[in-house]
Amino acid sequence: MKNKAICLAFLLVFSVVWLGASLPFPAAHDIHLSKCQITFPVENTLDLKCHIWLDDLTAALVLNGLGDPKLLTPGEAPDANTILMKYLFSKIKIRVNGQLIQPAWVDKKASEDGLAVWIHLQAQNLGKVKTVSVTNELLRELYRDQQNIVHLKGPGSRQGYLIFEKPGQQESINF
């Protein structure tokens, strides 16, 4: 009887581990958060850097019909950067002085723990920046409790944090 209980416990644990490993996405986590930084490293230039959890990003790409580009793996799809830009441009809208901008690709790299990706985009020749407006809908299609934080560091060292908790929310900062 004792051996039967141990055997059943082992099978239960093995089944849970096997099922988790065979799912297309890692098991869900409790915190649904992305963070982005918008800075102006030199005059007329905007840098956008986004930190997004790989499991959530992959799930969102698949859900949006963009497929799984196997980000940051040896089997990464050749068009992975294009896929990422398509998704980012559909979810993040940045207006400088009322003008919608689409930053160009710079690079991507794994976070220190390898669980997330940092994506870096840049827009140049913006002119004198007076107002920046942002809408950030990253991963909102996955989680109702998704929060997206944007740290905006503007010209003249003016900075602020924008927290996006509601669909369609737009925030602006004047410089």
Secondary structure, DSSP 4 states (H G I P E B T S, - for coil): -HHHHHHHHHHHHHHHHHHHHHSSSPPP-S--EEEEEEE-SSTT-EEEEEEEEHHHHHHHHHHTT-----TTSTT--TTHHHHHHHHHHHHEEEEETTEEE-PEEEEEEE-TTSSEEEEEEEE----S--EEEEEE-TTTTT-TT-EEEEEEE-GGG-EEEEEE-STT-EEEEE-
